[in-house]
Amino acid sequence: MEHFLELFITVILKVALPLIECTIKVIKCRLKIIEAKKKSAASTPKKHQRSSVRRHRKR
């Protein structure tokens, strides 16, 4: 039983924790991308947005 517990803890420390850290990094990166998109959408002029809508309607 002790061997199983040691093995279980080792697996958690070597596999699960790095996966959790990686997942957190991915989430942070996605949040940065979303923030950048919001900033760029807020800073673009309205004419540009309208022209893209017109082009889409022509198709």
C-alpha positions as CSV (number, residue, x, y, z in Angstrom):
1,M,0.0,0.0,0.0
2,E,2.8,2.4,0.8
3,H,4.4,1.7,-2.6
4,F,1.2,2.5,-4.3
5,L,0.9,5.8,-2.4
6,E,4.4,6.8,-3.3
7,L,3.9,6.0,-6.9
8,F,0.6,7.9,-6.9
9,I,2.3,11.0,-5.4
10,T,5.2,10.8,-7.8
11,V,2.8,10.6,-10.8
12,I,0.9,13.6,-9.5
13,L,4.1,15.7,-9.0
14,K,5.7,14.8,-12.3
15,V,2.7,14.7,-14.6
16,A,-0.3,16.5,-13.2
17,L,1.4,19.6,-11.9
18,P,3.2,20.5,-15.2
19,L,-0.1,19.9,-17.0
20,I,-1.9,22.3,-14.7
21,E,0.9,24.9,-15.1
22,C,0.7,24.6,-18.8
23,T,-3.1,25.0,-18.8
24,I,-2.8,28.1,-16.7
25,K,-0.2,29.5,-19.2
26,V,-2.5,28.8,-22.1
27,I,-5.5,30.5,-20.4
28,K,-3.4,33.6,-19.7
29,C,-2.2,33.7,-23.3
30,R,-5.8,33.5,-24.6
31,L,-6.9,36.3,-22.2
32,K,-4.1,38.5,-23.6
33,I,-5.2,37.7,-27.1
34,I,-8.8,38.6,-26.2
35,E,-7.7,41.9,-24.6
36,A,-5.6,42.8,-27.7
37,K,-8.6,42.1,-30.0
38,K,-10.8,44.3,-27.8
39,K,-8.3,47.1,-27.9
40,S,-7.8,46.9,-31.7
41,A,-11.6,46.8,-32.2
42,A,-12.0,49.9,-30.1
43,S,-9.3,51.8,-31.9
44,T,-10.3,51.0,-35.4
45,P,-12.4,53.6,-37.2
46,K,-16.0,52.9,-37.8
47,K,-15.6,53.4,-41.6
48,H,-13.3,50.3,-41.7
49,Q,-15.8,48.2,-39.9
50,R,-18.6,49.3,-42.2
51,S,-16.6,48.6,-45.3
52,S,-16.0,45.0,-44.1
53,V,-19.7,44.6,-43.6
54,R,-20.4,45.8,-47.1
55,R,-17.9,43.4,-48.6
56,H,-19.5,40.6,-46.7
57,R,-22.9,41.4,-48.0
58,K,-21.8,41.5,-51.7
59,R,-20.8,37.8,-51.5
